Amino acid sequence: MRSYPLYDVMSWKDAVFLGLSLADMIGLICVIGTVWGIKMMSSPTTAVRGNLLGAASMAGAIIVTLVSEGIVGVGVLWVAMAIGAALGYVMAVRVAMIQMPQMVALLNGFGGGSSAIVSLMTLVAAFWTAGAVSADAVAFGAFEKVTAVLGLIVGGITFSGSLMAAGKLAGKINQRPIIFEGQSTINNLALVVTLALGLLAAVSGGAAAVAYAALVLVGSLAYGVLFTIKVGGADMPITVSLLNSFSGVAASISGFAIRNPLLIAIGAVVGASGLILTQIMCRAMNRSLGQVLSGKTTVLRPANGKRAVGGSAPSAPPSRPAPEKPVGGGVGGVQGYVGLARAAK
């Protein structure tokens, strides 16, 4: 945006467009399109159009970034995008509706991994000049360092956690919660160590900062696995929704690191919508987010307060039988999600 000295007069164009560049205005349109597409996906009648609008907005955001950064002529970027588009199309066509949750988890992982790579490369580039590691960061302040480290942590957790979630949903990994003695202590210790390494990466310079950043990535990947294995398969959709929010948060944080307002805005939208969906799913399943993430399941306890290991459920009190009604054409069956997915094959 342009800055104007005191008592200077804006032109009518600057007054109308608030001094925004063309790239800023198109980026704002892409953000609005993404938000509107998410709103349209809340209704079955407009979900398909909302999905298309969101995809078109993301495509526009990519093109705006390529043009505004002056990298539209870099051929390797177009090759990479073509490969990604082809893989995405094949995966979308081949996946069945019943496999959509693990597909979403996988895409969440890709988003988190991308944010982690952007943050890591930002940290490396800050200390890399003329092919050698430099002790001084050029045009890279403390705020950019901290946000890059945070993006690396959140992105790494999202990547490994989403892969674990996809494996559990697909039945490739044991769907039962993996609980062992001292697990909470180990998880907390892993998180504290990762944050400490991130702090060292932010305050260090030269090769040490790059080494600490690599260790931060390893620690965040490990914590993502530890974070997800505690959740059972039945509660995994809630975890996937939370990881979806994490992927948006990671993208927004990495946007701060590279000073990209478009990435900040779209990442914030994805993060907020994912968090709202997580809360709705928790209420629908009558579970708290803490219970889901800790791997706790509902356990019936007898009157003496001891944990029930086995036995049969208590019988219901006798009730008055319902009057018999003839079975006729007024009774119909409605397919559920699983039945609909199988019937569509």
N, C-alpha and C positions, 0 to 999 in steps of 0.2 A: 504494500500500500504506500501511496505517496504521503509525504509530510509537507505541510504548508507553513511558511513563516507567519508571524503575527501580522494581522491586518491585510494579509494577502487575500485575493479574491479567487475563488474556485471558478473554473469554467462550468458551463451547464452540464457537460458530460460527467465531470468529476463530481458535481453535486448530485446528479441522478444516481450514478453508480458507486458513490462513496469512495472514489479513488481506487476501486478494485480493477485489477487487470482482467483481460479476457479469460485467461486461464483460471483466475479466482472465481469468476462468475460461472464459467462452465462447471468448475468443481462444485460450486454451491448447488447448481442444478442437479448434479449427480447425487449429492448428499440428499437433497429433497426427494429425488426419485427413489433412492434406496429406502428412505423412511416411508414413503407412500407405498412402495411395493410390499414392505413388511405389514403395513396396515391392511392392504388388500388380501394378503395371505391369511388373514384371520377369518375369512369367510370362504366356504367351499365354492361359492359361485364365482368369486373373483380371484381365487388362489392361483390359478394358472396364469392369468394376466399379471398378477402381482409378482409371480416368480420371473416372468419374462421382463417385466419392468425393472426388477432388481438386477437381473443379468445384464440388461442393456445399460443400466446406470454404472455397473462395475466396469463394463467394457469401455464406456465413455471416460471413466476415471483413469483407466490404464492408458488410453490414447492421450488424454490431457497431460498425464505425467510424462509420457515419452516425448511429447512435443515441447512442453515447458522446460524440461531438463536438457533438451537438445540431444537426446540419445535415440531419436527415432530412426536414425540411419545405421545404428549398430545391428548388424545382421544376426549376431548370435542371440540377441534378445528375441527376435522374431522366430528364430528356430526353436528356442526354448518354449515360447508361447504356443507355437504350433504343436509341439510334442505334448504339452500340457493340455491343450484343447482336445487333441485326438484321444488322449488317455481318459480325460473327463467324459467325453462323448461315449466311448466304449463302456466305461463303468456305469454311466447313467442308463444306457440302453440295456445292458445285461442284468442289472440288479433288479430283483423282484421287490414288490412293495413290502413284503414281510422282512426283507433284509435292509430296509431303509434306515433303521436306527444305527446299525453298525456302519452303514455308508456315511451317515451324518457324523458319527464319531471319527471316522477316517478323515473326512474333510476338515473337521475341527483340528485334527492332528497336523494336517498339511498347513493350515493357517498358522497354528502356533509355531511349527517348525520354521516357516518362512519368516515370522517375526523374530525368532531367535537368531536366524542367520543374518538378518538385516542388522540386528543389534550387535552381534559379534563382529561382523565386518565393519560396522561403524567404529567400534572400539579399536580394531586392528588398524583401520585406515587413519585413525587419529594419531597413531604413533609410528606410522610407516611412511617414509619419504625416500625417494630415489632408490628404492629397492632395499633399504636397510631400516632397521628399527631405530627410531629417533627417541631421544629422552624427553623431548618437548612436544606437546600436542599443539598443533597449529589450528587456530580459530575453533577451538573445541573447549568450551567452558565446563565448569563443575556441573551445571544443570544437565548438559548433554551427556556427560559421563554417567551421572546417576540414572538418568532415564534409560540409557543404553543398557546398563547393568540390570535394571528392573525389567526391561523388555526381554533380556536374555533369560532371566530367571522364570518369568511367567510363561514365556514362549516355550522353554524347555519342559516345564512341568506340563503344559498343555499337550505338547507333542507326545511324550512318553505315556502320559495318562490316557490320552485318547486312543493310542494304539492298544493299550491294555484293555480299555473299555470295548473297543471293536472286537478284540480277540475273545473276550468273555461273551459278548452278545452273539458272536458267530459260533460259539461252542468250541473254539480252538483252545481256549484256556478254561480251567475249572471255574465254573460259575459260582461256586460257593465262596463266601467271604474267607479270606486267608487271615486268620487271627493267631498270633503266637505271643508268648509271654514277653513283656517288655517292649511290645510293638510301638506303643505311644511314645515311649522314651526314645526309641531309635528314630522314629519319624521326626520328633521335635529336634533331636540332635542333628539329624541330617539337614533340616531346614535352617537351624542356627548356623551350622558350619557353612552352608551355601551362602547365607546372607553375609557372614563374616568375610568370606572370600570375595563376595561382590563389593564389600566396602574397601577391601584391599585393592581390588581392581580399579575402583573409582579414584582412590587417593594416590595410587602408584603411577609410575611413568615408565616408558621404554618397554623393554622385553618383559619385565616383571608384570606389567599391567596385562600384556597379552597372555602370559602364562596363567595369571589369576583368572582372566576371563574364560580361558579354556577349562579350568577347574570348576568355575561357576556353572558352565554348561553341563559338565559331567554330574555335578551335584544336583542340579535341577532335574536332569533326566532321571536320576536315581530316586529323587523325592517323588516325581510323578508316578513312578511304578509303585512305591510304597503307599502313596496316597490313594491309589485306585484298587489295589488288591484287597483292601479291607471291605469293599462294597460287593454285595452279592448281585447275582444276575438280575433278580427281580427289581432291584433298586437302581440298576445301571442306567436306565433312561434319564433319571434325575441327574446322575453324575455327568452324563453326556451333555445335558442342557447346561450344567454348571461349567463344564469345559468349553462349551460354545461361548459362554460369557467370557471365560478366560482368554479365548482366542481373540475376541474383540478388544479386550483390555490390553493384551500384548501388542496388537496392531496399533492401538492408540498411543501406547507408551513409546513404541519404536518410532511412531510419527513425530513425537516430541524430540526424539534423539536426532532425527534427520531433518527436522524443521519442515515437515510436510503437513500443512493444515488439512488437506483432503483426507489423508490417512488418519489423522487424529479424529476428525469428525465421523467418518464411517466406522472406525473402530469403536468409538464411544457408542454409536447407535447399536452395533452388534452386541457390545458388552451389556448395555442396559436392557435390551430386549431379551437376551439370554438369561439374565438374572431375574427378570419378571417372570419368564416362563418357568424357571426353576422354582420360584415361590408358588406359582399356581399348581405345579405338579406335586409339590410337597403337600399342599393343602388337599388336593384331590385324593392323595394316597394316605391322608391322615398320618403323615410322618413329618418329623422335623428334619431340617437339613443336617443337624448334628447327629441324629440317629442314623441317617443314611451314610454319612461319611465315616462314622465310627464302626459301621458294620453291625450295628445292633439290630436284632430281630425281635419281634414280639414274642414274649415268653409267658405262658400261663403259669401262675403260681397258686397253689392250694391255700386253704385258709390258714394253715400253720406257718405260712411264710417261706417254706422250703421250695426250692425249684423243682418243678415236676419234670421227671425224666421220661416217663412213659405213661401208659395207661390210656384209657378211653375217655372221650369227652363226656361230660355229664349229660344225662338224658334230659330232654325238654319236658316240662310239665304237660300232662294231657290237656288237650284243648278240644273244643267242639268241632267236629268235622264240618268241612264246608259242604254246602249243598251241591249235589251233582248237577252238572249242566251238560246238555248235549254238545258234542263236538261238531261244529259246523264250519261254514265258510267264513265266519267272523274271526277266525283265529289265523294269524299269519306269522311267518318267521322272518326275522330281520338278521341278515348276516353281520357278523362283527368284522373287525379289522383283519383278523387272521383269515377268516373264511373268505372275505372279499379278495384278499391277496392271493389265496390259493386258487380261487375260482378264476382269477385273471390270467393264470398261467396258460 
